[in-house]
Amino acid sequence: MGTAAAVDRDRAPEGLSTRETPEPPETPEPPETPETPQMSEMVKGLRLVRRQES
């Protein structure tokens, strides 16, 4: 029994080390919809600049 406890103690640090640094949950990529309004504004701005230049 004593030897088994010693083995468990040796294995415990390894288990804790893996638990201390858990892999981050896969975060789904943010939808592109929030970016589209900004892009559209940029395109509008470029179009306005082109209109002013012409």
N, C-alpha and C positions, 0 to 999 in steps of 0.2 A: 504493500500500500504506500509505504514511504517513497519508493522509487517512482511510482505512478504520480504522486503529488509533485515530486521534483520535475518530472517531465511536463506536467501541466503548467507548472510555474514557468518553465522554459518556453512553452508555447504561448503563454499569456501575452508576453511583450509583443510577439509577432502579431497576434490578433489585434492588440490595442493599436499597434503602429498602423495597421491597415485601416482600423476604424478612425484613428485620429485624422487621417488624410483620405476621406472618402471621395470617390470620383464625383465631380459635380454633375447633377442631373442634366440630361440633355435639354438645353433650352431651345425651344423652337425659334427659328429665325423670325424676326419681326416682319410683319407683312409690309409689302412695298407701298401700300396705299398711303401711309403718312408721308412718304417721300414724293409721291406724285404731285401733290399740291405745290410743294416747293419747286419742283422741276417745272411745272406749268408756269409758275410765277417767273422763274428765270427765263423761260422761253418768251413769255409776254414782255419781260423787260428787254430782252434782246430784240424782239420785234419792234418795240417802241423806239429803241435806239436806232435801229435800221431805218425806221420811218423818219425819225428826226434827221438822220444823216442824208437821206434821199430828199 
